[in-house]
Amino acid sequence: MPAVLAVLTAGLMAFHRAVPNSVGRLGSLLESFLAWLGLVAVALLLLALLRRSATALMALLLPVAAWTHLFGGLLLPGAEPGGPTLEAAGVRGKPCIRRYLSR
């Protein structure tokens, strides 16, 4: 059971953009809490150790690898989170806000 949950968690992390955003905005909700799925991996690790399941421990490498791929770079010193940034600029004396998608 923990091995199956580990594979499903890794699938959600790796393919989070494939979750549809139509019913209840599940895609947006998943992306909002994506980093917190690492805690699911920790809970699965405890469950796998409790059950002494080597298969579950091996399957747990999948969500750990997916989480590290997505968020591991933010743990390094000097890393800045990506994503959109807002900068204020003035046009003919009137302030406006432009959105930049890359730095």
MMTF fields as JSON, N, C-alpha, C and O atoms, coordinates in Angstrom:
{
  "mmtfVersion": "1.0.0",
  "mmtfProducer": "UNKNOWN",
  "numBonds": 411,
  "numAtoms": 412,
  "numGroups": 103,
  "numChains": 1,
  "numModels": 1,
  "chainsPerModel": [1],
  "groupsPerChain": [103],
  "chainIdList": ["A"],
  "bondAtomList": [4, 2, 8, 6, 12, 10, 16, 14, 20, 18, 24, 22, 28, 26, 32, 30, 36, 34, 40, 38, 44, 42, 48, 46, 52, 50, 56, 54, 60, 58, 64, 62, 68, 66, 72, 70, 76, 74, 80, 78, 84, 82, 88, 86, 92, 90, 96, 94, 100, 98, 104, 102, 108, 106, 112, 110, 116, 114, 120, 118, 124, 122, 128, 126, 132, 130, 136, 134, 140, 138, 144, 142, 148, 146, 152, 150, 156, 154, 160, 158, 164, 162, 168, 166, 172, 170, 176, 174, 180, 178, 184, 182, 188, 186, 192, 190, 196, 194, 200, 198, 204, 202, 208, 206, 212, 210, 216, 214, 220, 218, 224, 222, 228, 226, 232, 230, 236, 234, 240, 238, 244, 242, 248, 246, 252, 250, 256, 254, 260, 258, 264, 262, 268, 266, 272, 270, 276, 274, 280, 278, 284, 282, 288, 286, 292, 290, 296, 294, 300, 298, 304, 302, 308, 306, 312, 310, 316, 314, 320, 318, 324, 322, 328, 326, 332, 330, 336, 334, 340, 338, 344, 342, 348, 346, 352, 350, 356, 354, 360, 358, 364, 362, 368, 366, 372, 370, 376, 374, 380, 378, 384, 382, 388, 386, 392, 390, 396, 394, 400, 398, 404, 402, 408, 406],
  "bondOrderList": [1, 1, 1, 1, 1, 1, 1, 1, 1, 1, 1, 1, 1, 1, 1, 1, 1, 1, 1, 1, 1, 1, 1, 1, 1, 1, 1, 1, 1, 1, 1, 1, 1, 1, 1, 1, 1, 1, 1, 1, 1, 1, 1, 1, 1, 1, 1, 1, 1, 1, 1, 1, 1, 1, 1, 1, 1, 1, 1, 1, 1, 1, 1, 1, 1, 1, 1, 1, 1, 1, 1, 1, 1, 1, 1, 1, 1, 1, 1, 1, 1, 1, 1, 1, 1, 1, 1, 1, 1, 1, 1, 1, 1, 1, 1, 1, 1, 1, 1, 1, 1, 1],
  "groupList": [{"groupName": "MET", "atomNameList": ["N", "CA", "C", "O"], "elementList": ["N", "C", "C", "O"], "formalChargeList": [0, 0, 0, 0], "bondAtomList": [1, 0, 2, 1, 3, 2], "bondOrderList": [1, 1, 2], "singleLetterCode": "M", "chemCompType": "L-PEPTIDE LINKING"}, {"groupName": "PRO", "atomNameList": ["N", "CA", "C", "O"], "elementList": ["N", "C", "C", "O"], "formalChargeList": [0, 0, 0, 0], "bondAtomList": [1, 0, 2, 1, 3, 2], "bondOrderList": [1, 1, 2], "singleLetterCode": "P", "chemCompType": "L-PEPTIDE LINKING"}, {"groupName": "ALA", "atomNameList": ["N", "CA", "C", "O"], "elementList": ["N", "C", "C", "O"], "formalChargeList": [0, 0, 0, 0], "bondAtomList": [1, 0, 2, 1, 3, 2], "bondOrderList": [1, 1, 2], "singleLetterCode": "A", "chemCompType": "L-PEPTIDE LINKING"}, {"groupName": "VAL", "atomNameList": ["N", "CA", "C", "O"], "elementList": ["N", "C", "C", "O"], "formalChargeList": [0, 0, 0, 0], "bondAtomList": [1, 0, 2, 1, 3, 2], "bondOrderList": [1, 1, 2], "singleLetterCode": "V", "chemCompType": "L-PEPTIDE LINKING"}, {"groupName": "LEU", "atomNameList": ["N", "CA", "C", "O"], "elementList": ["N", "C", "C", "O"], "formalChargeList": [0, 0, 0, 0], "bondAtomList": [1, 0, 2, 1, 3, 2], "bondOrderList": [1, 1, 2], "singleLetterCode": "L", "chemCompType": "L-PEPTIDE LINKING"}, {"groupName": "THR", "atomNameList": ["N", "CA", "C", "O"], "elementList": ["N", "C", "C", "O"], "formalChargeList": [0, 0, 0, 0], "bondAtomList": [1, 0, 2, 1, 3, 2], "bondOrderList": [1, 1, 2], "singleLetterCode": "T", "chemCompType": "L-PEPTIDE LINKING"}, {"groupName": "GLY", "atomNameList": ["N", "CA", "C", "O"], "elementList": ["N", "C", "C", "O"], "formalChargeList": [0, 0, 0, 0], "bondAtomList": [1, 0, 2, 1, 3, 2], "bondOrderList": [1, 1, 2], "singleLetterCode": "G", "chemCompType": "PEPTIDE LINKING"}, {"groupName": "PHE", "atomNameList": ["N", "CA", "C", "O"], "elementList": ["N", "C", "C", "O"], "formalChargeList": [0, 0, 0, 0], "bondAtomList": [1, 0, 2, 1, 3, 2], "bondOrderList": [1, 1, 2], "singleLetterCode": "F", "chemCompType": "L-PEPTIDE LINKING"}, {"groupName": "HIS", "atomNameList": ["N", "CA", "C", "O"], "elementList": ["N", "C", "C", "O"], "formalChargeList": [0, 0, 0, 0], "bondAtomList": [1, 0, 2, 1, 3, 2], "bondOrderList": [1, 1, 2], "singleLetterCode": "H", "chemCompType": "L-PEPTIDE LINKING"}, {"groupName": "ARG", "atomNameList": ["N", "CA", "C", "O"], "elementList": ["N", "C", "C", "O"], "formalChargeList": [0, 0, 0, 0], "bondAtomList": [1, 0, 2, 1, 3, 2], "bondOrderList": [1, 1, 2], "singleLetterCode": "R", "chemCompType": "L-PEPTIDE LINKING"}, {"groupName": "ASN", "atomNameList": ["N", "CA", "C", "O"], "elementList": ["N", "C", "C", "O"], "formalChargeList": [0, 0, 0, 0], "bondAtomList": [1, 0, 2, 1, 3, 2], "bondOrderList": [1, 1, 2], "singleLetterCode": "N", "chemCompType": "L-PEPTIDE LINKING"}, {"groupName": "SER", "atomNameList": ["N", "CA", "C", "O"], "elementList": ["N", "C", "C", "O"], "formalChargeList": [0, 0, 0, 0], "bondAtomList": [1, 0, 2, 1, 3, 2], "bondOrderList": [1, 1, 2], "singleLetterCode": "S", "chemCompType": "L-PEPTIDE LINKING"}, {"groupName": "GLU", "atomNameList": ["N", "CA", "C", "O"], "elementList": ["N", "C", "C", "O"], "formalChargeList": [0, 0, 0, 0], "bondAtomList": [1, 0, 2, 1, 3, 2], "bondOrderList": [1, 1, 2], "singleLetterCode": "E", "chemCompType": "L-PEPTIDE LINKING"}, {"groupName": "TRP", "atomNameList": ["N", "CA", "C", "O"], "elementList": ["N", "C", "C", "O"], "formalChargeList": [0, 0, 0, 0], "bondAtomList": [1, 0, 2, 1, 3, 2], "bondOrderList": [1, 1, 2], "singleLetterCode": "W", "chemCompType": "L-PEPTIDE LINKING"}, {"groupName": "LYS", "atomNameList": ["N", "CA", "C", "O"], "elementList": ["N", "C", "C", "O"], "formalChargeList": [0, 0, 0, 0], "bondAtomList": [1, 0, 2, 1, 3, 2], "bondOrderList": [1, 1, 2], "singleLetterCode": "K", "chemCompType": "L-PEPTIDE LINKING"}, {"groupName": "CYS", "atomNameList": ["N", "CA", "C", "O"], "elementList": ["N", "C", "C", "O"], "formalChargeList": [0, 0, 0, 0], "bondAtomList": [1, 0, 2, 1, 3, 2], "bondOrderList": [1, 1, 2], "singleLetterCode": "C", "chemCompType": "L-PEPTIDE LINKING"}, {"groupName": "ILE", "atomNameList": ["N", "CA", "C", "O"], "elementList": ["N", "C", "C", "O"], "formalChargeList": [0, 0, 0, 0], "bondAtomList": [1, 0, 2, 1, 3, 2], "bondOrderList": [1, 1, 2], "singleLetterCode": "I", "chemCompType": "L-PEPTIDE LINKING"}, {"groupName": "TYR", "atomNameList": ["N", "CA", "C", "O"], "elementList": ["N", "C", "C", "O"], "formalChargeList": [0, 0, 0, 0], "bondAtomList": [1, 0, 2, 1, 3, 2], "bondOrderList": [1, 1, 2], "singleLetterCode": "Y", "chemCompType": "L-PEPTIDE LINKING"}],
  "groupTypeList": [0, 1, 2, 3, 4, 2, 3, 4, 5, 2, 6, 4, 0, 2, 7, 8, 9, 2, 3, 1, 10, 11, 3, 6, 9, 4, 6, 11, 4, 4, 12, 11, 7, 4, 2, 13, 4, 6, 4, 3, 2, 3, 2, 4, 4, 4, 4, 2, 4, 4, 9, 9, 11, 2, 5, 2, 4, 0, 2, 4, 4, 4, 1, 3, 2, 2, 13, 5, 8, 4, 7, 6, 6, 4, 4, 4, 1, 6, 2, 12, 1, 6, 6, 1, 5, 4, 12, 2, 2, 6, 3, 9, 6, 14, 1, 15, 16, 9, 9, 17, 4, 11, 9],
  "groupIdList": [1, 2, 3, 4, 5, 6, 7, 8, 9, 10, 11, 12, 13, 14, 15, 16, 17, 18, 19, 20, 21, 22, 23, 24, 25, 26, 27, 28, 29, 30, 31, 32, 33, 34, 35, 36, 37, 38, 39, 40, 41, 42, 43, 44, 45, 46, 47, 48, 49, 50, 51, 52, 53, 54, 55, 56, 57, 58, 59, 60, 61, 62, 63, 64, 65, 66, 67, 68, 69, 70, 71, 72, 73, 74, 75, 76, 77, 78, 79, 80, 81, 82, 83, 84, 85, 86, 87, 88, 89, 90, 91, 92, 93, 94, 95, 96, 97, 98, 99, 100, 101, 102, 103],
  "secStructList": [7, 2, 2, 2, 2, 2, 2, 2, 2, 2, 2, 2, 2, 2, 6, 4, 4, 4, 1, 7, 1, 1, 1, 6, 6, 2, 2, 2, 2, 2, 2, 2, 6, 1, 6, 6, 2, 2, 2, 2, 2, 2, 2, 2, 2, 2, 2, 2, 2, 2, 2, 6, 7, 2, 2, 2, 2, 2, 2, 6, 2, 2, 2, 2, 2, 2, 2, 2, 2, 2, 2, 4, 4, 4, 4, 1, 6, 6, 7, 7, 7, 7, 1, 7, 3, 3, 3, 3, 3, 3, 3, 6, 6, 3, 3, 3, 3, 3, 3, 3, 1, 7, 7],
  "xCoordList": [0.81, 0.0, 0.855, 0.567, 1.904, 2.731, 3.432, 3.655, 3.781, 4.444, 3.493, 3.898, 2.242, 1.255, 1.028, 0.962, 0.91, 0.733, 1.945, 1.801, 3.14, 4.352, 4.359, 4.734, 3.95, 3.909, 2.846, 3.075, 1.683, 0.638, 1.074, 0.791, 1.754, 2.253, 3.284, 3.274, 4.166, 5.161, 4.483, 4.911, 3.435, 2.698, 2.039, 2.043, 1.47, 0.871, 1.92, 1.678, 3.089, 4.147, 4.692, 4.899, 4.916, 5.545, 4.584, 4.995, 3.323, 2.357, 1.262, 0.092, 1.633, 0.658, -0.038, -1.165, 0.602, -0.026, -1.097, -1.883, -1.138, -2.147, -3.458, -4.462, -3.453, -4.686, -5.619, -5.23, -6.832, -7.741, -8.152, -8.225, -8.415, -8.773, -10.262, -10.691, -11.047, -12.462, -13.334, -14.076, -13.258, -14.14, -13.483, -12.499, -13.998, -13.499, -12.103, -11.471, -11.624, -10.27, -9.212, -8.333, -9.304, -8.375, -6.943, -6.002, -6.769, -5.421, -4.728, -3.556, -5.446, -4.872, -4.622, -3.617, -5.532, -5.365, -4.144, -3.387, -3.953, -2.785, -1.502, -0.544, -1.457, -0.249, 0.033, 1.19, -1.009, -0.808, -0.15, 0.66, -0.492, 0.032, 1.07, 1.332, 1.657, 2.583, 3.815, 4.254, 4.368, 5.561, 5.263, 6.142, 4.027, 3.66, 3.474, 3.33, 3.471, 3.398, 4.667, 4.692, 5.71, 6.907, 6.624, 7.264, 5.666, 5.291, 4.589, 4.669, 3.91, 3.309, 4.412, 4.276, 5.497, 6.629, 7.238, 7.64, 7.31, 7.847, 6.922, 7.393, 5.615, 4.664, 4.756, 4.665, 4.936, 5.087, 6.392, 6.455, 7.424, 8.69, 8.492, 8.96, 7.802, 7.539, 6.701, 6.95, 5.708, 4.873, 5.67, 5.486, 6.551, 7.375, 8.353, 8.607, 8.903, 9.808, 9.046, 9.557, 7.837, 7.025, 6.655, 6.645, 6.352, 5.985, 7.188, 7.05, 8.376, 9.625, 9.517, 9.838, 9.053, 8.812, 9.921, 10.03, 10.732, 11.802, 11.235, 11.797, 10.128, 9.495, 9.002, 9.173, 8.395, 7.9, 9.049, 8.936, 10.149, 11.308, 11.884, 12.3, 11.912, 12.405, 11.438, 11.867, 10.14, 9.143, 9.145, 8.76, 9.572, 9.614, 10.671, 10.641, 11.595, 12.577, 11.92, 12.438, 10.787, 10.107, 9.576, 9.9, 8.774, 8.317, 9.447, 9.397, 10.459, 11.599, 12.339, 12.745, 12.514, 13.176, 12.334, 12.871, 11.016, 10.143, 10.152, 10.223, 10.082, 10.096, 11.437, 11.484, 12.526, 13.853, 14.003, 14.612, 13.459, 13.52, 12.749, 13.201, 11.588, 10.757, 11.266, 11.277, 11.69, 11.968, 13.366, 13.72, 14.156, 15.488, 16.415, 17.275, 16.258, 17.115, 16.906, 17.802, 15.737, 15.466, 16.184, 16.283, 16.688, 17.416, 18.878, 19.562, 19.353, 20.741, 20.913, 19.995, 22.079, 22.29, 22.324, 22.908, 21.699, 21.677, 20.611, 20.512, 19.819, 18.755, 17.577, 17.185, 17.022, 15.848, 14.668, 14.802, 13.527, 12.364, 11.999, 12.076, 11.606, 11.208, 9.777, 9.141, 9.29, 7.909, 7.803, 8.811, 6.589, 6.379, 6.765, 6.58, 7.299, 7.609, 6.893, 6.642, 6.574, 5.903, 6.867, 7.568, 6.895, 7.71, 6.827, 6.036, 6.98, 6.206, 7.003, 8.221, 6.308, 6.944, 5.978, 4.762, 6.514, 5.666, 5.619, 6.638, 4.437, 4.254, 3.556, 2.404, 4.278, 3.748, 3.21, 2.153, 3.964, 3.591, 2.546, 2.224, 2.005, 1.004, 1.645, 2.252, 1.51, 2.102, 1.319, 0.091, 2.022, 1.395, 2.241, 3.377, 1.7, 2.411, 2.535, 1.56, 3.755, 3.997, 4.402, 5.077, 3.998, 4.307, 5.405, 5.289, 6.465, 7.573, 7.554, 7.522, 7.573, 7.551, 8.926, 9.049, 9.958, 11.311, 12.171, 11.852, 13.248, 14.132, 15.19, 16.031],
  "yCoordList": [-1.206, 0.0, 1.272, 2.191, 1.355, 2.573, 2.752, 3.882, 1.648, 1.756, 2.356, 3.18, 1.944, 2.481, 3.968, 4.768, 4.334, 5.752, 6.584, 7.738, 6.002, 6.717, 6.961, 8.042, 5.972, 6.127, 7.155, 7.978, 7.114, 8.095, 9.514, 10.461, 9.662, 10.976, 11.489, 12.666, 10.613, 11.016, 11.405, 12.349, 10.686, 11.034, 12.394, 13.16, 12.703, 14.027, 15.125, 16.183, 14.87, 15.881, 16.071, 17.197, 14.973, 15.055, 15.583, 16.301, 15.23, 15.604, 16.506, 16.356, 17.434, 18.316, 19.222, 19.657, 19.508, 20.366, 19.643, 20.281, 18.325, 17.551, 17.446, 16.977, 17.878, 17.824, 18.913, 20.081, 18.566, 19.567, 20.599, 20.317, 21.781, 22.892, 23.205, 24.298, 22.26, 22.546, 22.34, 23.244, 21.202, 20.895, 21.346, 20.745, 22.369, 22.815, 23.393, 23.542, 23.718, 24.275, 23.382, 23.871, 22.073, 21.128, 21.327, 21.123, 21.72, 21.952, 23.093, 22.983, 24.185, 25.32, 24.965, 25.372, 24.211, 23.804, 22.905, 23.045, 21.987, 21.11, 21.907, 21.662, 22.854, 23.651, 24.544, 24.855, 24.957, 25.784, 24.989, 25.529, 23.729, 22.898, 21.894, 20.907, 22.124, 21.162, 20.935, 19.796, 21.984, 21.834, 21.036, 20.359, 21.115, 20.414, 18.925, 18.18, 18.471, 17.031, 16.324, 15.098, 17.088, 16.503, 15.912, 14.942, 16.494, 15.927, 14.582, 13.734, 14.391, 13.088, 12.04, 10.907, 12.429, 11.512, 11.16, 10.017, 12.126, 11.847, 10.89, 9.962, 11.107, 10.203, 8.796, 7.805, 8.716, 7.401, 6.732, 5.508, 7.52, 6.96, 6.333, 5.223, 7.038, 6.486, 5.217, 4.254, 5.221, 4.037, 2.87, 1.727, 3.15, 2.088, 1.523, 0.319, 2.386, 1.897, 1.09, 0.095, 1.517, 0.802, -0.588, -1.555, -0.675, -1.964, -2.769, -3.928, -2.162, -2.804, -3.309, -4.457, -2.412, -2.771, -2.198, -0.984, -3.089, -2.658, -2.12, -1.201, -2.698, -2.24, -0.805, 0.014, -0.512, 0.844, 1.834, 2.968, 1.418, 2.314, 2.607, 3.733, 1.601, 1.826, 2.71, 3.583, 2.488, 3.304, 4.733, 5.651, 4.929, 6.267, 7.148, 8.369, 6.548, 7.34, 8.18, 9.237, 7.724, 8.47, 9.824, 10.838, 9.894, 11.222, 12.102, 13.324, 11.492, 12.284, 12.895, 14.056, 12.122, 12.648, 13.734, 14.741, 13.533, 14.544, 15.828, 16.917, 15.717, 16.912, 17.635, 18.863, 16.865, 17.475, 18.184, 19.251, 17.604, 18.238, 19.564, 20.553, 19.571, 20.778, 21.856, 23.035, 21.463, 22.453, 22.364, 23.193, 21.411, 21.244, 22.414, 22.718, 23.07, 24.215, 25.386, 26.213, 25.466, 26.557, 26.366, 27.307, 25.166, 24.907, 25.329, 25.429, 25.574, 25.975, 27.452, 28.246, 27.827, 29.243, 30.092, 29.702, 31.24, 32.168, 31.869, 32.567, 30.852, 30.524, 31.452, 31.733, 31.919, 32.78, 32.023, 31.316, 32.166, 31.478, 32.045, 33.254, 31.18, 31.626, 32.108, 32.222, 32.382, 32.807, 34.262, 34.957, 34.724, 36.104, 37.1, 36.855, 38.213, 39.307, 40.554, 40.705, 41.425, 42.66, 43.82, 43.903, 44.697, 45.897, 47.085, 47.041, 48.14, 49.35, 50.235, 50.363, 50.832, 51.74, 52.877, 52.709, 54.005, 55.15, 55.407, 55.332, 55.71, 56.045, 57.393, 57.526, 58.401, 59.76, 60.283, 60.911, 60.007, 60.517, 59.699, 60.002, 58.67, 57.824, 56.481, 55.843, 56.06, 54.765, 53.607, 53.646, 52.609, 51.389, 50.214, 50.391, 49.052, 47.841, 46.927, 46.647, 46.468, 45.513, 44.185, 44.141, 43.145, 41.816, 41.214, 41.158, 40.768, 40.11, 38.641, 38.282, 37.797, 36.355, 35.765, 34.612, 36.486, 35.997, 37.138, 38.313, 36.768, 37.787, 38.181, 39.029],
  "zCoordList": [0.0, 0.0, 0.0, -0.768, 0.843, 0.794, -0.554, -0.989, -1.216, -2.517, -3.553, -4.373, -3.51, -4.45, -4.177, -5.111, -2.922, -2.572, -2.977, -3.38, -2.87, -3.275, -4.779, -5.232, -5.547, -7.009, -7.396, -8.283, -6.736, -7.028, -6.658, -7.392, -5.536, -5.133, -6.127, -6.488, -6.564, -7.566, -8.876, -9.54, -9.245, -10.462, -10.363, -11.327, -9.204, -9.013, -9.093, -9.674, -8.508, -8.546, -9.959, -10.412, -10.633, -11.956, -13.023, -13.935, -12.906, -13.936, -13.378, -13.732, -12.516, -11.89, -12.901, -12.663, -14.003, -15.019, -15.817, -16.517, -15.721, -16.446, -15.669, -16.205, -14.411, -13.614, -14.118, -14.154, -14.507, -15.06, -14.024, -12.828, -14.508, -13.638, -13.739, -13.37, -14.232, -14.478, -13.241, -12.857, -12.631, -11.5, -10.198, -9.767, -9.581, -8.291, -8.307, -7.262, -9.49, -9.628, -8.968, -8.258, -9.209, -8.598, -9.074, -8.306, -10.325, -10.837, -10.11, -9.749, -9.894, -9.161, -7.706, -7.123, -7.126, -5.73, -5.57, -4.61, -6.507, -6.449, -6.597, -5.864, -7.527, -7.71, -6.508, -6.226, -5.801, -4.612, -3.488, -2.735, -3.375, -2.289, -2.766, -2.078, -3.916, -4.511, -3.639, -3.479, -3.084, -2.253, -0.989, -0.456, -0.513, 0.72, 0.499, 1.468, -0.737, -0.975, -0.505, -0.391, -0.236, 0.36, 1.727, 2.134, 2.439, 3.74, 3.591, 4.479, 2.479, 2.208, 2.05, 2.513, 1.395, 1.235, 2.582, 2.8, 3.488, 4.828, 5.577, 6.236, 5.48, 6.131, 5.539, 6.264, 4.229, 3.597, 4.01, 4.122, 4.234, 4.724, 6.101, 6.352, 6.988, 8.314, 8.235, 8.96, 7.353, 7.186, 6.618, 7.038, 5.67, 5.086, 6.102, 6.12, 6.945, 7.988, 9.039, 9.553, 9.35, 10.323, 9.816, 10.577, 8.533, 7.94, 7.487, 7.099, 7.534, 7.099, 5.664, 5.358, 4.797, 3.404, 2.523, 2.347, 1.979, 1.082, -0.236, -0.832, -0.68, -1.918, -1.772, -2.674, -0.638, -0.402, -0.296, -0.762, 0.311, 0.399, -0.976, -1.25, -1.842, -3.203, -3.989, -4.744, -3.814, -4.52, -4.01, -4.734, -2.779, -2.197, -2.855, -2.701, -3.581, -4.318, -5.407, -5.767, -5.934, -6.998, -6.517, -7.136, -5.439, -5.011, -4.485, -4.625, -3.886, -3.415, -4.6, -4.549, -5.661, -6.856, -7.523, -7.983, -7.578, -8.186, -7.379, -7.95, -6.05, -5.198, -5.312, -5.377, -5.336, -5.462, -6.801, -6.876, -7.841, -9.157, -9.16, -9.737, -8.513, -8.511, -7.564, -7.917, -6.361, -5.321, -4.73, -3.891, -5.129, -4.538, -4.801, -3.974, -5.93, -6.238, -5.302, -5.132, -4.696, -3.757, -2.435, -1.648, -2.173, -0.933, -1.027, -0.009, -2.23, -2.421, -2.073, -2.277, -1.551, -1.228, -2.495, -3.506, -2.42, -3.545, -4.573, -5.581, -4.34, -5.291, -5.073, -3.94, -6.173, -6.112, -6.682, -7.68, -6.062, -6.623, -7.977, -8.194, -8.878, -10.205, -10.206, -9.158, -11.367, -11.481, -11.835, -11.962, -11.995, -12.406, -11.317, -10.125, -11.759, -10.851, -11.346, -12.542, -10.439, -10.797, -10.611, -9.603, -11.571, -11.484, -11.831, -12.773, -11.055, -11.333, -12.288, -12.164, -13.226, -14.18, -14.465, -14.374, -14.8, -15.111, -16.604, -17.29, -17.101, -18.502, -18.548, -18.134, -19.062, -19.173, -17.844, -17.784, -16.785, -15.479, -14.753, -13.604, -15.387, -14.739, -14.401, -15.261, -13.162, -12.814, -13.421, -13.498, -13.836, -14.326, -13.863, -13.424, -13.957, -13.538, -14.74, -15.437, -14.967, -16.042, -15.429, -14.401, -16.048, -15.556, -16.426, -17.65, -15.772, -16.467, -16.103, -14.926, -17.116, -16.857, -16.731, -16.318, -17.06, -16.874, -16.366, -16.546, -15.738, -15.167, -16.158, -15.859]
}
